[in-house]
């Protein structure tokens, strides 16, 4: 029912045009315009012509005493707005012609033959003024629309750019941490190992000459060994997930164990069947999310029991952290904590869905669900 | 008659470590370093030429993996005593290294004091490992978690064994489900049973065990 739709929307639109344009009617008008814009030009042309015919027939049927010429404006407005000023002029002329033809066909007698011509000219002038005003309004509206579109586009681009930058920043920090961790592990620790060996040689040489400094050299060995231990731990913190598909499972397991020991809480890691994460960056983000969640549970929630789980289903991999702490305030404050924001951000970066809410025991549950990549060919 | 010195070969990618390890070993009157290499190919070449008694091998090398090198060295000379010297955690690597044929595992942070002891112990025909590592092995043994003869694996049902084998071949849980045309839930249940039967504590251990079993039983 395209023609009926167009007719209805046109009426509604003109109604809005005629009303004082307050903000809400303005919005309603835009809605009708949008509705009408969905139709093709051809449909609008046909609808305008049909409208002229309908009004013309009604005009003829009601006789010369009733003038329905104002209703041709609907068709004219439709033609100008959705097709163009040229077509508007054409519909105006057509309307006047149909009107006059109707009168003539109805056998109306004019006292002077100039009267129908005069009437036609007046009506035509009136329609032309409407066409001119409407096309002016239309170009204004179009300009405004284009501007809005342009500004929105610029804004969207800026937001995207900002997001890209944020991502880049996080990636850089991640990459740098990993690099520093690797340097610590591969270079500094090796260097220190060489140093302990050198000190050990010194100790043995001193001992061979029965010098009391041998013991001190021995102490140096111990001190440097402690240094190796410290740098290994530091490296581990900077770069916790080993580069292997089962790295995340191992890292989380170790993390749960060390957290339990360090903070005197019961932190467990559960993973029913092996979960392999092939992308090291993804594994790194998941690890940091778990780390952040556990940290929050201990620091803010004062949790005693924490459970980290990693499960895989047909189409997603799920990391969740549950605790029995104080739980998140509900509803969440508008200014969410940095921790939650970073977790959300990390999830966004790996394309995972992040949720944080109060669990059944009143503590917090955070969940990060990652859609699985389609399966590679089985080995 | 002067007893010939015991020859030691060093494989480590860090020159400072090689240099001072050599100095330390030369402090011992009966030990000598007969050569050194920073990568696996060179190590293989030189070891077959110099025929050392002991090789000290780092797991991470410039080129090639230490674990693979150990296997190659054992194939080359079954009598060669290999001592692994690594920055990596013994809990993760020691078992693999020992199964590959090493006779000792020593973490770099305790090298200085323990290395000579380790070399001597190995020369005496024993295996060297840290106290905490041997304690953890002993615990595993008592729990029956060391899969020496595969006897525990024999307790698995056919379906469980299939899951275990597929995991060992590097399949993901999803792939296992797909290949066995069962649901993920079923695979997870199988995994739980396997862990129980093999007395494994977690999925990471399950995976390691499966891979190792597959390595030792490649025919399956």
Contacts between the chains, C-beta under 8 A, distances in Angstrom:
chain1	res1	chain2	res2	distance
A	185	B	87	6.3
A	186	B	60	7.5
A	186	B	87	7.6
A	189	B	87	5.4
A	189	B	108	6.8
A	189	B	109	7.8
A	190	B	14	4.0
A	190	B	16	6.9
A	190	B	17	5.7
A	190	B	87	6.9
A	190	B	108	7.4
A	191	B	14	7.5
A	191	B	16	5.9
A	193	B	14	7.5
A	193	B	16	7.9
A	193	B	17	5.3
A	193	B	87	7.6
A	193	B	108	4.5
A	193	B	109	7.4
A	193	B	111	6.0
A	194	B	14	6.7
A	194	B	16	3.2
A	194	B	17	4.8
A	194	B	19	6.9
A	194	B	20	5.0
A	195	B	16	7.8
A	195	B	20	7.9
A	196	B	109	8.0
A	196	B	111	6.6
A	196	B	112	4.1
A	197	B	17	6.8
A	197	B	20	3.5
A	197	B	21	5.6
A	197	B	23	7.2
A	197	B	24	5.2
A	197	B	111	6.5
A	197	B	112	5.4
A	198	B	20	4.6
A	198	B	23	7.3
A	199	B	112	6.9
A	200	B	24	5.6
A	200	B	112	3.7
A	200	B	113	7.0
A	201	B	20	6.4
A	201	B	23	4.8
A	201	B	24	5.1
A	201	B	27	6.1
A	204	B	24	7.6
A	204	B	27	4.8
A	205	B	27	7.3
A	221	B	112	5.0
A	221	B	113	6.6
A	225	B	109	5.3
A	225	B	110	6.6
A	225	B	112	7.1
A	228	B	108	6.8
A	228	B	109	4.2
A	229	B	109	5.6
A	232	B	87	7.3
A	232	B	109	7.0
A	246	B	204	5.6
A	246	B	207	5.4
A	246	B	208	7.6
A	249	B	202	7.4
A	249	B	203	5.9
A	249	B	204	4.0
A	249	B	207	7.5
A	250	B	92	7.2
A	250	B	204	5.1
A	253	B	202	6.0
A	253	B	204	5.9
A	269	B	202	7.2
A	270	B	202	7.9
A	271	B	202	6.0
A	271	B	203	4.1
A	271	B	204	7.1
A	272	B	188	4.6
A	272	B	191	5.8
A	272	B	192	6.1
A	272	B	203	6.4
A	273	B	173	4.4
A	273	B	184	7.9
A	273	B	187	5.9
A	273	B	188	4.6
A	273	B	191	3.8
A	273	B	192	8.0
A	273	B	203	5.8
A	273	B	206	7.7
A	274	B	167	6.1
A	274	B	172	7.3
A	274	B	173	6.0
A	274	B	191	7.4
A	274	B	203	4.7
A	274	B	204	7.2
A	274	B	206	6.3
A	274	B	207	4.3
A	275	B	173	7.0
A	275	B	203	6.8
A	276	B	172	5.1
A	311	B	188	7.9
A	312	B	172	7.5
A	312	B	173	5.3
A	312	B	174	6.5
A	312	B	184	7.1
A	313	B	184	5.4
A	314	B	174	6.7
A	314	B	177	7.5
A	314	B	183	7.9
A	314	B	184	5.5
A	372	B	174	6.7
A	375	B	172	7.6
A	375	B	174	5.9
A	375	B	175	5.9
A	375	B	178	6.5
A	378	B	171	6.4
A	378	B	175	5.0
A	378	B	178	7.0
A	378	B	179	5.8
A	379	B	169	6.0
A	379	B	170	5.4
A	379	B	171	6.6
A	379	B	175	8.0
